[in-house]
């Protein structure tokens, strides 16, 4: 996301959500979401929380922020858990 935010463009057309978004300000909600998922998954792993429990509990505060939360959030947490458990 750092490389994307450094791009010299004025706007972006997302796959989902309002069109168009100012750039790089349009990246901030995604950075916040993914950053909190990574932080919370790391904390869950450190506490020994099982992946299934992490998927059910992490990130619920973002539910109202994303139209397709129910469709994609569980997969995002699962992917983050699988990746971060090896740190």
PyMOL Python script that loads the backbone (N, CA, C, O; Angstrom):
from pymol import cmd

cmd.read_pdbstr("""\
ATOM      1  N   UNK A   1       0.818  -1.186   0.000  1.00  0.00           N
ATOM      2  CA  UNK A   1       0.000   0.000   0.000  1.00  0.00           C
ATOM      3  C   UNK A   1       0.869   1.259   0.000  1.00  0.00           C
ATOM      4  O   UNK A   1       0.474   2.296  -0.533  1.00  0.00           O
ATOM      5  N   UNK A   2       2.049   1.156   0.600  1.00  0.00           N
ATOM      6  CA  UNK A   2       2.954   2.304   0.576  1.00  0.00           C
ATOM      7  C   UNK A   2       3.301   2.661  -0.862  1.00  0.00           C
ATOM      8  O   UNK A   2       3.261   3.834  -1.234  1.00  0.00           O
ATOM      9  N   UNK A   3       3.638   1.671  -1.670  1.00  0.00           N
ATOM     10  CA  UNK A   3       3.982   1.925  -3.069  1.00  0.00           C
ATOM     11  C   UNK A   3       2.793   2.524  -3.821  1.00  0.00           C
ATOM     12  O   UNK A   3       2.967   3.421  -4.646  1.00  0.00           O
ATOM     13  N   UNK A   4       1.608   2.039  -3.542  1.00  0.00           N
ATOM     14  CA  UNK A   4       0.415   2.591  -4.195  1.00  0.00           C
ATOM     15  C   UNK A   4       0.175   4.030  -3.783  1.00  0.00           C
ATOM     16  O   UNK A   4      -0.158   4.867  -4.622  1.00  0.00           O
ATOM     17  N   UNK A   5       0.339   4.330  -2.503  1.00  0.00           N
ATOM     18  CA  UNK A   5       0.056   5.683  -2.026  1.00  0.00           C
ATOM     19  C   UNK A   5       1.032   6.700  -2.592  1.00  0.00           C
ATOM     20  O   UNK A   5       0.730   7.892  -2.637  1.00  0.00           O
ATOM     21  N   UNK A   6       2.185   6.246  -3.020  1.00  0.00           N
ATOM     22  CA  UNK A   6       3.183   7.139  -3.601  1.00  0.00           C
ATOM     23  C   UNK A   6       2.959   7.409  -5.087  1.00  0.00           C
ATOM     24  O   UNK A   6       3.664   8.228  -5.676  1.00  0.00           O
ATOM     25  N   UNK A   7       2.003   6.743  -5.690  1.00  0.00           N
ATOM     26  CA  UNK A   7       1.729   6.935  -7.123  1.00  0.00           C
ATOM     27  C   UNK A   7       1.249   8.359  -7.378  1.00  0.00           C
ATOM     28  O   UNK A   7       0.513   8.926  -6.570  1.00  0.00           O
ATOM     29  N   UNK A   8       1.658   8.921  -8.475  1.00  0.00           N
ATOM     30  CA  UNK A   8       1.303  10.289  -8.833  1.00  0.00           C
ATOM     31  C   UNK A   8       0.017  10.294  -9.656  1.00  0.00           C
ATOM     32  O   UNK A   8       0.035  10.489 -10.871  1.00  0.00           O
ATOM     33  N   UNK A   9      -1.104  10.073  -8.958  1.00  0.00           N
ATOM     34  CA  UNK A   9      -2.419  10.108  -9.599  1.00  0.00           C
ATOM     35  C   UNK A   9      -3.325  10.992  -8.749  1.00  0.00           C
ATOM     36  O   UNK A   9      -3.008  11.277  -7.594  1.00  0.00           O
ATOM     37  N   UNK A  10      -4.434  11.420  -9.304  1.00  0.00           N
ATOM     38  CA  UNK A  10      -5.332  12.297  -8.574  1.00  0.00           C
ATOM     39  C   UNK A  10      -6.552  11.576  -8.018  1.00  0.00           C
ATOM     40  O   UNK A  10      -7.208  12.080  -7.106  1.00  0.00           O
ATOM     41  N   UNK A  11      -6.858  10.412  -8.554  1.00  0.00           N
ATOM     42  CA  UNK A  11      -8.035   9.688  -8.095  1.00  0.00           C
ATOM     43  C   UNK A  11      -7.929   8.222  -8.423  1.00  0.00           C
ATOM     44  O   UNK A  11      -7.024   7.779  -9.131  1.00  0.00           O
ATOM     45  N   UNK A  12      -8.888   7.475  -7.886  1.00  0.00           N
ATOM     46  CA  UNK A  12      -8.920   6.041  -8.107  1.00  0.00           C
ATOM     47  C   UNK A  12     -10.379   5.619  -8.220  1.00  0.00           C
ATOM     48  O   UNK A  12     -11.257   6.202  -7.585  1.00  0.00           O
ATOM     49  N   UNK A  13     -10.623   4.608  -9.027  1.00  0.00           N
ATOM     50  CA  UNK A  13     -11.964   4.046  -9.152  1.00  0.00           C
ATOM     51  C   UNK A  13     -11.914   2.661  -8.513  1.00  0.00           C
ATOM     52  O   UNK A  13     -11.341   1.735  -9.087  1.00  0.00           O
ATOM     53  N   UNK A  14     -12.510   2.514  -7.330  1.00  0.00           N
ATOM     54  CA  UNK A  14     -12.447   1.227  -6.628  1.00  0.00           C
ATOM     55  C   UNK A  14     -13.379   0.198  -7.252  1.00  0.00           C
ATOM     56  O   UNK A  14     -14.291   0.532  -8.008  1.00  0.00           O
ATOM     57  N   UNK A  15     -13.126  -1.053  -6.917  1.00  0.00           N
ATOM     58  CA  UNK A  15     -14.002  -2.121  -7.366  1.00  0.00           C
ATOM     59  C   UNK A  15     -15.329  -2.108  -6.626  1.00  0.00           C
ATOM     60  O   UNK A  15     -16.343  -2.570  -7.149  1.00  0.00           O
ATOM     61  N   UNK A  16     -15.320  -1.579  -5.408  1.00  0.00           N
ATOM     62  CA  UNK A  16     -16.527  -1.492  -4.576  1.00  0.00           C
ATOM     63  C   UNK A  16     -16.504  -0.156  -3.858  1.00  0.00           C
ATOM     64  O   UNK A  16     -15.438   0.335  -3.488  1.00  0.00           O
ATOM     65  N   UNK A  17     -17.654   0.424  -3.662  1.00  0.00           N
ATOM     66  CA  UNK A  17     -17.738   1.664  -2.904  1.00  0.00           C
ATOM     67  C   UNK A  17     -17.979   2.861  -3.796  1.00  0.00           C
ATOM     68  O   UNK A  17     -18.208   2.734  -4.998  1.00  0.00           O
ATOM     69  N   UNK A  18     -17.921   4.036  -3.172  1.00  0.00           N
ATOM     70  CA  UNK A  18     -18.202   5.261  -3.928  1.00  0.00           C
ATOM     71  C   UNK A  18     -17.153   5.505  -5.012  1.00  0.00           C
ATOM     72  O   UNK A  18     -15.988   5.135  -4.869  1.00  0.00           O
ATOM     73  N   UNK A  19     -17.591   6.127  -6.083  1.00  0.00           N
ATOM     74  CA  UNK A  19     -16.709   6.395  -7.216  1.00  0.00           C
ATOM     75  C   UNK A  19     -16.759   7.874  -7.514  1.00  0.00           C
ATOM     76  O   UNK A  19     -17.840   8.458  -7.436  1.00  0.00           O
ATOM     77  N   UNK A  20     -15.674   8.506  -7.845  1.00  0.00           N
ATOM     78  CA  UNK A  20     -14.277   8.101  -7.610  1.00  0.00           C
ATOM     79  C   UNK A  20     -13.832   8.533  -6.222  1.00  0.00           C
ATOM     80  O   UNK A  20     -14.550   9.248  -5.523  1.00  0.00           O
ATOM     81  N   UNK A  21     -12.656   8.097  -5.834  1.00  0.00           N
ATOM     82  CA  UNK A  21     -12.065   8.486  -4.556  1.00  0.00           C
ATOM     83  C   UNK A  21     -10.837   9.344  -4.812  1.00  0.00           C
ATOM     84  O   UNK A  21     -10.090   9.104  -5.760  1.00  0.00           O
ATOM     85  N   UNK A  22     -10.631  10.352  -3.961  1.00  0.00           N
ATOM     86  CA  UNK A  22      -9.401  11.127  -4.046  1.00  0.00           C
ATOM     87  C   UNK A  22      -8.235  10.217  -3.690  1.00  0.00           C
ATOM     88  O   UNK A  22      -8.383   9.255  -2.936  1.00  0.00           O
ATOM     89  N   UNK A  23      -7.070  10.541  -4.248  1.00  0.00           N
ATOM     90  CA  UNK A  23      -5.888   9.726  -4.001  1.00  0.00           C
ATOM     91  C   UNK A  23      -4.793  10.580  -3.419  1.00  0.00           C
ATOM     92  O   UNK A  23      -4.555  11.673  -3.934  1.00  0.00           O
ATOM     93  N   UNK A  24      -4.115  10.155  -2.385  1.00  0.00           N
ATOM     94  CA  UNK A  24      -4.133   8.841  -1.746  1.00  0.00           C
ATOM     95  C   UNK A  24      -5.118   8.727  -0.586  1.00  0.00           C
ATOM     96  O   UNK A  24      -5.155   7.698   0.087  1.00  0.00           O
ATOM     97  N   UNK A  25      -5.925   9.777  -0.339  1.00  0.00           N
ATOM     98  CA  UNK A  25      -6.867   9.728   0.789  1.00  0.00           C
ATOM     99  C   UNK A  25      -7.819   8.541   0.714  1.00  0.00           C
ATOM    100  O   UNK A  25      -8.248   8.028   1.747  1.00  0.00           O
ATOM    101  N   UNK A  26      -8.153   8.100  -0.489  1.00  0.00           N
ATOM    102  CA  UNK A  26      -9.063   6.972  -0.658  1.00  0.00           C
ATOM    103  C   UNK A  26      -8.497   5.657  -0.146  1.00  0.00           C
ATOM    104  O   UNK A  26      -9.239   4.698   0.062  1.00  0.00           O
ATOM    105  N   UNK A  27      -7.190   5.609   0.056  1.00  0.00           N
ATOM    106  CA  UNK A  27      -6.537   4.397   0.550  1.00  0.00           C
ATOM    107  C   UNK A  27      -6.616   4.269   2.075  1.00  0.00           C
ATOM    108  O   UNK A  27      -6.451   3.175   2.615  1.00  0.00           O
ATOM    109  N   UNK A  28      -6.865   5.375   2.763  1.00  0.00           N
ATOM    110  CA  UNK A  28      -6.817   5.389   4.229  1.00  0.00           C
ATOM    111  C   UNK A  28      -7.772   4.381   4.885  1.00  0.00           C
ATOM    112  O   UNK A  28      -7.343   3.667   5.792  1.00  0.00           O
ATOM    113  N   UNK A  29      -9.034   4.288   4.475  1.00  0.00           N
ATOM    114  CA  UNK A  29      -9.901   3.299   5.129  1.00  0.00           C
ATOM    115  C   UNK A  29      -9.378   1.867   5.005  1.00  0.00           C
ATOM    116  O   UNK A  29      -9.466   1.098   5.963  1.00  0.00           O
ATOM    117  N   UNK A  30      -8.840   1.498   3.850  1.00  0.00           N
ATOM    118  CA  UNK A  30      -8.305   0.154   3.673  1.00  0.00           C
ATOM    119  C   UNK A  30      -7.055  -0.047   4.526  1.00  0.00           C
ATOM    120  O   UNK A  30      -6.874  -1.113   5.115  1.00  0.00           O
ATOM    121  N   UNK A  31      -6.195   0.965   4.599  1.00  0.00           N
ATOM    122  CA  UNK A  31      -5.010   0.879   5.450  1.00  0.00           C
ATOM    123  C   UNK A  31      -5.419   0.684   6.911  1.00  0.00           C
ATOM    124  O   UNK A  31      -4.828  -0.129   7.622  1.00  0.00           O
ATOM    125  N   UNK A  32      -6.420   1.423   7.349  1.00  0.00           N
ATOM    126  CA  UNK A  32      -6.897   1.294   8.732  1.00  0.00           C
ATOM    127  C   UNK A  32      -7.460  -0.096   8.995  1.00  0.00           C
ATOM    128  O   UNK A  32      -7.162  -0.712  10.019  1.00  0.00           O
ATOM    129  N   UNK A  33      -8.269  -0.584   8.071  1.00  0.00           N
ATOM    130  CA  UNK A  33      -8.877  -1.902   8.225  1.00  0.00           C
ATOM    131  C   UNK A  33      -7.816  -3.001   8.271  1.00  0.00           C
ATOM    132  O   UNK A  33      -7.775  -3.793   9.213  1.00  0.00           O
ATOM    133  N   UNK A  34      -6.962  -3.042   7.253  1.00  0.00           N
ATOM    134  CA  UNK A  34      -5.955  -4.105   7.199  1.00  0.00           C
ATOM    135  C   UNK A  34      -4.949  -3.991   8.342  1.00  0.00           C
ATOM    136  O   UNK A  34      -4.474  -5.002   8.861  1.00  0.00           O
ATOM    137  N   UNK A  35      -4.629  -2.772   8.729  1.00  0.00           N
ATOM    138  CA  UNK A  35      -3.723  -2.583   9.864  1.00  0.00           C
ATOM    139  C   UNK A  35      -4.306  -3.113  11.156  1.00  0.00           C
ATOM    140  O   UNK A  35      -3.601  -3.738  11.949  1.00  0.00           O
ATOM    141  N   UNK A  36      -5.591  -2.869  11.374  1.00  0.00           N
ATOM    142  CA  UNK A  36      -6.212  -3.363  12.607  1.00  0.00           C
ATOM    143  C   UNK A  36      -6.379  -4.882  12.572  1.00  0.00           C
ATOM    144  O   UNK A  36      -6.247  -5.537  13.605  1.00  0.00           O
ATOM    145  N   UNK A  37      -6.668  -5.451  11.399  1.00  0.00           N
ATOM    146  CA  UNK A  37      -6.752  -6.908  11.289  1.00  0.00           C
ATOM    147  C   UNK A  37      -5.395  -7.519  11.628  1.00  0.00           C
ATOM    148  O   UNK A  37      -5.319  -8.467  12.410  1.00  0.00           O
ATOM    149  N   UNK A  38      -4.333  -6.987  11.050  1.00  0.00           N
ATOM    150  CA  UNK A  38      -2.987  -7.524  11.321  1.00  0.00           C
ATOM    151  C   UNK A  38      -2.641  -7.398  12.799  1.00  0.00           C
ATOM    152  O   UNK A  38      -2.149  -8.354  13.398  1.00  0.00           O
ATOM    153  N   UNK A  39      -2.885  -6.247  13.391  1.00  0.00           N
ATOM    154  CA  UNK A  39      -2.590  -6.028  14.814  1.00  0.00           C
ATOM    155  C   UNK A  39      -3.371  -7.002  15.696  1.00  0.00           C
ATOM    156  O   UNK A  39      -2.813  -7.608  16.611  1.00  0.00           O
ATOM    157  N   UNK A  40      -4.662  -7.144  15.413  1.00  0.00           N
ATOM    158  CA  UNK A  40      -5.511  -7.989  16.250  1.00  0.00           C
ATOM    159  C   UNK A  40      -5.216  -9.474  16.049  1.00  0.00           C
ATOM    160  O   UNK A  40      -5.307 -10.256  16.995  1.00  0.00           O
ATOM    161  N   UNK A  41      -4.863  -9.869  14.824  1.00  0.00           N
ATOM    162  CA  UNK A  41      -4.486 -11.261  14.583  1.00  0.00           C
ATOM    163  C   UNK A  41      -3.183 -11.578  15.317  1.00  0.00           C
ATOM    164  O   UNK A  41      -3.063 -12.637  15.933  1.00  0.00           O
ATOM    165  N   UNK A  42      -2.222 -10.681  15.258  1.00  0.00           N
ATOM    166  CA  UNK A  42      -0.972 -10.901  15.989  1.00  0.00           C
ATOM    167  C   UNK A  42      -1.237 -11.063  17.487  1.00  0.00           C
ATOM    168  O   UNK A  42      -0.657 -11.935  18.134  1.00  0.00           O
ATOM    169  N   UNK A  43      -2.103 -10.232  18.025  1.00  0.00           N
ATOM    170  CA  UNK A  43      -2.438 -10.319  19.453  1.00  0.00           C
ATOM    171  C   UNK A  43      -3.136 -11.642  19.765  1.00  0.00           C
ATOM    172  O   UNK A  43      -2.863 -12.259  20.794  1.00  0.00           O
ATOM    173  N   UNK A  44      -4.028 -12.078  18.887  1.00  0.00           N
ATOM    174  CA  UNK A  44      -4.735 -13.340  19.097  1.00  0.00           C
ATOM    175  C   UNK A  44      -3.762 -14.512  19.069  1.00  0.00           C
ATOM    176  O   UNK A  44      -3.856 -15.422  19.893  1.00  0.00           O
ATOM    177  N   UNK A  45      -2.843 -14.491  18.135  1.00  0.00           N
ATOM    178  CA  UNK A  45      -1.847 -15.559  18.043  1.00  0.00           C
ATOM    179  C   UNK A  45      -0.990 -15.580  19.306  1.00  0.00           C
ATOM    180  O   UNK A  45      -0.704 -16.647  19.851  1.00  0.00           O
ATOM    181  N   UNK A  46      -0.587 -14.416  19.762  1.00  0.00           N
ATOM    182  CA  UNK A  46       0.245 -14.330  20.975  1.00  0.00           C
ATOM    183  C   UNK A  46      -0.485 -14.893  22.194  1.00  0.00           C
ATOM    184  O   UNK A  46       0.138 -15.462  23.091  1.00  0.00           O
ATOM    185  N   UNK A  47      -1.820 -14.728  22.220  1.00  0.00           N
ATOM    186  CA  UNK A  47      -2.610 -15.253  23.347  1.00  0.00           C
ATOM    187  C   UNK A  47      -2.970 -16.720  23.177  1.00  0.00           C
ATOM    188  O   UNK A  47      -3.513 -17.336  24.094  1.00  0.00           O
ATOM    189  N   UNK A  48      -2.673 -17.284  22.012  1.00  0.00           N
ATOM    190  CA  UNK A  48      -3.018 -18.676  21.770  1.00  0.00           C
ATOM    191  C   UNK A  48      -4.446 -18.879  21.305  1.00  0.00           C
ATOM    192  O   UNK A  48      -4.977 -19.985  21.406  1.00  0.00           O
ATOM    193  N   UNK A  49      -5.071 -17.838  20.800  1.00  0.00           N
ATOM    194  CA  UNK A  49      -6.437 -17.931  20.298  1.00  0.00           C
ATOM    195  C   UNK A  49      -6.459 -18.769  19.023  1.00  0.00           C
ATOM    196  O   UNK A  49      -5.647 -18.549  18.124  1.00  0.00           O
ATOM    197  N   UNK A  50      -7.371 -19.717  18.939  1.00  0.00           N
ATOM    198  CA  UNK A  50      -7.501 -20.553  17.751  1.00  0.00           C
ATOM    199  C   UNK A  50      -7.984 -19.721  16.560  1.00  0.00           C
ATOM    200  O   UNK A  50      -8.656 -18.703  16.726  1.00  0.00           O
ATOM    201  N   UNK A  51      -7.628 -20.175  15.365  1.00  0.00           N
ATOM    202  CA  UNK A  51      -8.001 -19.441  14.162  1.00  0.00           C
ATOM    203  C   UNK A  51      -9.515 -19.246  14.052  1.00  0.00           C
ATOM    204  O   UNK A  51      -9.971 -18.151  13.720  1.00  0.00           O
ATOM    205  N   UNK A  52     -10.288 -20.277  14.322  1.00  0.00           N
ATOM    206  CA  UNK A  52     -11.744 -20.162  14.215  1.00  0.00           C
ATOM    207  C   UNK A  52     -12.320 -19.102  15.132  1.00  0.00           C
ATOM    208  O   UNK A  52     -13.221 -18.361  14.740  1.00  0.00           O
ATOM    209  N   UNK A  53     -11.813 -19.025  16.333  1.00  0.00           N
ATOM    210  CA  UNK A  53     -12.254 -17.990  17.280  1.00  0.00           C
ATOM    211  C   UNK A  53     -11.825 -16.615  16.789  1.00  0.00           C
ATOM    212  O   UNK A  53     -12.596 -15.659  16.883  1.00  0.00           O
ATOM    213  N   UNK A  54     -10.617 -16.502  16.270  1.00  0.00           N
ATOM    214  CA  UNK A  54     -10.139 -15.223  15.747  1.00  0.00           C
ATOM    215  C   UNK A  54     -11.033 -14.738  14.604  1.00  0.00           C
ATOM    216  O   UNK A  54     -11.378 -13.559  14.536  1.00  0.00           O
ATOM    217  N   UNK A  55     -11.398 -15.645  13.721  1.00  0.00           N
ATOM    218  CA  UNK A  55     -12.253 -15.279  12.586  1.00  0.00           C
ATOM    219  C   UNK A  55     -13.600 -14.758  13.069  1.00  0.00           C
ATOM    220  O   UNK A  55     -14.154 -13.832  12.477  1.00  0.00           O
ATOM    221  N   UNK A  56     -14.130 -15.340  14.132  1.00  0.00           N
ATOM    222  CA  UNK A  56     -15.448 -14.929  14.652  1.00  0.00           C
ATOM    223  C   UNK A  56     -15.404 -13.620  15.424  1.00  0.00           C
ATOM    224  O   UNK A  56     -16.433 -12.957  15.546  1.00  0.00           O
ATOM    225  N   UNK A  57     -14.256 -13.226  15.947  1.00  0.00           N
ATOM    226  CA  UNK A  57     -14.223 -12.076  16.863  1.00  0.00           C
ATOM    227  C   UNK A  57     -13.433 -10.874  16.370  1.00  0.00           C
ATOM    228  O   UNK A  57     -13.750  -9.746  16.748  1.00  0.00           O
ATOM    229  N   UNK A  58     -12.436 -11.072  15.554  1.00  0.00           N
ATOM    230  CA  UNK A  58     -11.576  -9.961  15.127  1.00  0.00           C
ATOM    231  C   UNK A  58     -12.278  -9.101  14.090  1.00  0.00           C
ATOM    232  O   UNK A  58     -12.900  -9.608  13.156  1.00  0.00           O
ATOM    233  N   UNK A  59     -12.168  -7.807  14.269  1.00  0.00           N
ATOM    234  CA  UNK A  59     -12.604  -6.853  13.261  1.00  0.00           C
ATOM    235  C   UNK A  59     -14.067  -6.497  13.230  1.00  0.00           C
ATOM    236  O   UNK A  59     -14.507  -5.808  12.310  1.00  0.00           O
ATOM    237  N   UNK A  60     -14.834  -6.939  14.198  1.00  0.00           N
ATOM    238  CA  UNK A  60     -16.270  -6.645  14.178  1.00  0.00           C
ATOM    239  C   UNK A  60     -16.563  -5.142  14.180  1.00  0.00           C
ATOM    240  O   UNK A  60     -17.624  -4.711  13.728  1.00  0.00           O
ATOM    241  N   UNK A  61     -15.630  -4.358  14.686  1.00  0.00           N
ATOM    242  CA  UNK A  61     -15.850  -2.904  14.711  1.00  0.00           C
ATOM    243  C   UNK A  61     -15.871  -2.294  13.305  1.00  0.00           C
ATOM    244  O   UNK A  61     -16.268  -1.142  13.135  1.00  0.00           O
ATOM    245  N   UNK A  62     -15.451  -3.053  12.315  1.00  0.00           N
ATOM    246  CA  UNK A  62     -15.435  -2.571  10.929  1.00  0.00           C
ATOM    247  C   UNK A  62     -16.659  -3.000  10.127  1.00  0.00           C
ATOM    248  O   UNK A  62     -16.786  -2.638   8.957  1.00  0.00           O
ATOM    249  N   UNK A  63     -17.549  -3.754  10.729  1.00  0.00           N
ATOM    250  CA  UNK A  63     -18.700  -4.317  10.010  1.00  0.00           C
ATOM    251  C   UNK A  63     -19.497  -3.252   9.247  1.00  0.00           C
ATOM    252  O   UNK A  63     -19.860  -3.464   8.090  1.00  0.00           O
ATOM    253  N   UNK A  64     -19.762  -2.142   9.871  1.00  0.00           N
ATOM    254  CA  UNK A  64     -20.590  -1.105   9.236  1.00  0.00           C
ATOM    255  C   UNK A  64     -19.821  -0.288   8.194  1.00  0.00           C
ATOM    256  O   UNK A  64     -20.427   0.465   7.432  1.00  0.00           O
ATOM    257  N   UNK A  65     -18.507  -0.430   8.155  1.00  0.00           N
ATOM    258  CA  UNK A  65     -17.684   0.356   7.239  1.00  0.00           C
ATOM    259  C   UNK A  65     -17.578  -0.246   5.842  1.00  0.00           C
ATOM    260  O   UNK A  65     -17.226   0.451   4.890  1.00  0.00           O
ATOM    261  N   UNK A  66     -17.884  -1.548   5.713  1.00  0.00           N
ATOM    262  CA  UNK A  66     -17.649  -2.255   4.458  1.00  0.00           C
ATOM    263  C   UNK A  66     -18.905  -3.005   4.025  1.00  0.00           C
ATOM    264  O   UNK A  66     -19.409  -3.859   4.755  1.00  0.00           O
ATOM    265  N   UNK A  67     -19.402  -2.684   2.847  1.00  0.00           N
ATOM    266  CA  UNK A  67     -20.635  -3.285   2.337  1.00  0.00           C
ATOM    267  C   UNK A  67     -20.519  -4.807   2.251  1.00  0.00           C
ATOM    268  O   UNK A  67     -21.472  -5.514   2.578  1.00  0.00           O
ATOM    269  N   UNK A  68     -19.393  -5.309   1.828  1.00  0.00           N
ATOM    270  CA  UNK A  68     -19.214  -6.748   1.632  1.00  0.00           C
ATOM    271  C   UNK A  68     -18.445  -7.394   2.787  1.00  0.00           C
ATOM    272  O   UNK A  68     -17.733  -8.378   2.588  1.00  0.00           O
ATOM    273  N   UNK A  69     -18.590  -6.847   3.972  1.00  0.00           N
ATOM    274  CA  UNK A  69     -17.874  -7.339   5.144  1.00  0.00           C
ATOM    275  C   UNK A  69     -18.110  -8.832   5.369  1.00  0.00           C
ATOM    276  O   UNK A  69     -17.153  -9.590   5.526  1.00  0.00           O
ATOM    277  N   UNK A  70     -19.341  -9.250   5.387  1.00  0.00           N
ATOM    278  CA  UNK A  70     -19.655 -10.648   5.683  1.00  0.00           C
ATOM    279  C   UNK A  70     -19.079 -11.609   4.639  1.00  0.00           C
ATOM    280  O   UNK A  70     -18.723 -12.742   4.962  1.00  0.00           O
ATOM    281  N   UNK A  71     -18.992 -11.155   3.400  1.00  0.00           N
ATOM    282  CA  UNK A  71     -18.486 -12.007   2.337  1.00  0.00           C
ATOM    283  C   UNK A  71     -16.957 -12.134   2.364  1.00  0.00           C
ATOM    284  O   UNK A  71     -16.425 -13.196   2.041  1.00  0.00           O
ATOM    285  N   UNK A  72     -16.249 -11.071   2.742  1.00  0.00           N
ATOM    286  CA  UNK A  72     -14.799 -11.066   2.606  1.00  0.00           C
ATOM    287  C   UNK A  72     -14.015 -11.038   3.913  1.00  0.00           C
ATOM    288  O   UNK A  72     -12.884 -11.522   3.954  1.00  0.00           O
ATOM    289  N   UNK A  73     -14.573 -10.495   4.959  1.00  0.00           N
ATOM    290  CA  UNK A  73     -13.815 -10.358   6.205  1.00  0.00           C
ATOM    291  C   UNK A  73     -13.343 -11.692   6.785  1.00  0.00           C
ATOM    292  O   UNK A  73     -12.177 -11.787   7.169  1.00  0.00           O
ATOM    293  N   UNK A  74     -14.173 -12.716   6.869  1.00  0.00           N
ATOM    294  CA  UNK A  74     -13.671 -13.988   7.404  1.00  0.00           C
ATOM    295  C   UNK A  74     -12.465 -14.522   6.624  1.00  0.00           C
ATOM    296  O   UNK A  74     -11.523 -15.047   7.217  1.00  0.00           O
ATOM    297  N   UNK A  75     -12.496 -14.389   5.327  1.00  0.00           N
ATOM    298  CA  UNK A  75     -11.360 -14.829   4.509  1.00  0.00           C
ATOM    299  C   UNK A  75     -10.124 -13.974   4.782  1.00  0.00           C
ATOM    300  O   UNK A  75      -9.006 -14.487   4.809  1.00  0.00           O
ATOM    301  N   UNK A  76     -10.325 -12.670   4.984  1.00  0.00           N
ATOM    302  CA  UNK A  76      -9.195 -11.789   5.281  1.00  0.00           C
ATOM    303  C   UNK A  76      -8.527 -12.174   6.595  1.00  0.00           C
ATOM    304  O   UNK A  76      -7.300 -12.227   6.679  1.00  0.00           O
ATOM    305  N   UNK A  77      -9.328 -12.440   7.616  1.00  0.00           N
ATOM    306  CA  UNK A  77      -8.760 -12.820   8.914  1.00  0.00           C
ATOM    307  C   UNK A  77      -8.071 -14.177   8.812  1.00  0.00           C
ATOM    308  O   UNK A  77      -6.986 -14.365   9.361  1.00  0.00           O
ATOM    309  N   UNK A  78      -8.685 -15.109   8.122  1.00  0.00           N
ATOM    310  CA  UNK A  78      -8.077 -16.429   7.944  1.00  0.00           C
ATOM    311  C   UNK A  78      -6.731 -16.311   7.236  1.00  0.00           C
ATOM    312  O   UNK A  78      -5.750 -16.923   7.659  1.00  0.00           O
ATOM    313  N   UNK A  79      -6.680 -15.539   6.175  1.00  0.00           N
ATOM    314  CA  UNK A  79      -5.426 -15.363   5.435  1.00  0.00           C
ATOM    315  C   UNK A  79      -4.372 -14.691   6.302  1.00  0.00           C
ATOM    316  O   UNK A  79      -3.209 -15.095   6.294  1.00  0.00           O
ATOM    317  N   UNK A  80      -4.772 -13.672   7.046  1.00  0.00           N
ATOM    318  CA  UNK A  80      -3.824 -12.978   7.913  1.00  0.00           C
ATOM    319  C   UNK A  80      -3.307 -13.935   8.993  1.00  0.00           C
ATOM    320  O   UNK A  80      -2.113 -13.943   9.295  1.00  0.00           O
ATOM    321  N   UNK A  81      -4.183 -14.719   9.559  1.00  0.00           N
ATOM    322  CA  UNK A  81      -3.774 -15.664  10.609  1.00  0.00           C
ATOM    323  C   UNK A  81      -2.760 -16.664  10.052  1.00  0.00           C
ATOM    324  O   UNK A  81      -1.715 -16.901  10.659  1.00  0.00           O
ATOM    325  N   UNK A  82      -3.074 -17.243   8.906  1.00  0.00           N
ATOM    326  CA  UNK A  82      -2.165 -18.231   8.295  1.00  0.00           C
ATOM    327  C   UNK A  82      -0.790 -17.636   8.017  1.00  0.00           C
ATOM    328  O   UNK A  82       0.228 -18.300   8.207  1.00  0.00           O
ATOM    329  N   UNK A  83      -0.762 -16.402   7.575  1.00  0.00           N
ATOM    330  CA  UNK A  83       0.502 -15.742   7.258  1.00  0.00           C
ATOM    331  C   UNK A  83       1.253 -15.335   8.518  1.00  0.00           C
ATOM    332  O   UNK A  83       2.461 -15.549   8.620  1.00  0.00           O
ATOM    333  N   UNK A  84       0.551 -14.755   9.466  1.00  0.00           N
ATOM    334  CA  UNK A  84       1.225 -14.163  10.630  1.00  0.00           C
ATOM    335  C   UNK A  84       1.595 -15.169  11.703  1.00  0.00           C
ATOM    336  O   UNK A  84       2.443 -14.878  12.546  1.00  0.00           O
ATOM    337  N   UNK A  85       0.983 -16.343  11.694  1.00  0.00           N
ATOM    338  CA  UNK A  85       1.345 -17.327  12.716  1.00  0.00           C
ATOM    339  C   UNK A  85       2.778 -17.817  12.552  1.00  0.00           C
ATOM    340  O   UNK A  85       3.318 -18.446  13.461  1.00  0.00           O
ATOM    341  N   UNK A  86       3.407 -17.540  11.406  1.00  0.00           N
ATOM    342  CA  UNK A  86       4.772 -17.993  11.152  1.00  0.00           C
ATOM    343  C   UNK A  86       5.811 -16.895  11.406  1.00  0.00           C
ATOM    344  O   UNK A  86       7.001 -17.099  11.166  1.00  0.00           O
ATOM    345  N   UNK A  87       5.368 -15.752  11.882  1.00  0.00           N
ATOM    346  CA  UNK A  87       6.337 -14.684  12.184  1.00  0.00           C
ATOM    347  C   UNK A  87       7.252 -15.080  13.322  1.00  0.00           C
ATOM    348  O   UNK A  87       8.126 -14.304  13.709  1.00  0.00           O
TER     349      UNK A  87
END
""", "prot")
cmd.dss("prot")
cmd.show_as("cartoon", "prot")
cmd.util.cbc("prot")
cmd.orient("prot")
